């Protein structure tokens, strides 16, 4: 087989393409082929193939022999260490998340607002047959997820409008909120009741709840979420789940120095 020559793209273009490929593969749980990536990112297949092989060689991507599809490699996790090490909220929340998972038998997530997205920075999942298709580093739209709503319910109106103008309000399922007016009403409910609900708004068959975590200044720091199926999170189990979730979020907030002071909206 002939040896493939490197593409003639400039270094900056090659780096941008490599990062775009990693992000695209990370977003697809079933993986992507060279052709998929080339088509999605509008990159010549020869250039895509060279970069993909380099990422595979370095351990950032894995290629399935049968399908030829690429998936994110374990080495990507090493990149998160530096970014997450400074997030005290993760260290504080982890033992509380483990207890919450044991109490509810649901998958527990910790999310922060990064630019316009809610991003999972920690996950604790129970053993069992039901698995949530989520991962640390996953980016989500704030209007369609419980952790996202819990985060943006406590930021300024100006910042919220900027997020929505950048990302739009994609209709993920028939139940997704897709208008600003309706979202604002939903966020008012979140502030009043202290939790947010994603009722099959991001994925059909899944129901999630999220609660805000505040820092010592009374500003939003993160959100704590529980995810399960609509059978696991139903009218009978919801009161118990919400009580456990809000109690856990309150404990994380208190350990971050929050003492119930007047909450400030993030700029």
Secondary structure, 3 states (H helix, E strand, C coil): CCCCCCCCCCHHHHHHHHHHHHHHHHHCCCCECHHHHHHHHCCCHHHHHHHHHHHHHCCCEEECCCCCCEEECCCHHHHHHHHHHCCHHHHHHHHHHHHHHHHHCCEEEEEEEECCEEEEEEEECCCCCCCCCCCCCCEEEHHHCHHHHHHHCCECHHHHHHHHHHHCCCCCCCCCCCCHHHHHHHHHHHHHHCCEEEECCCCCCEEEEEEEEECCCCEEEEEEEEEEECCCCCHHHHHHHHHHHHHHHHHHHHHCCCCCCCCECEC
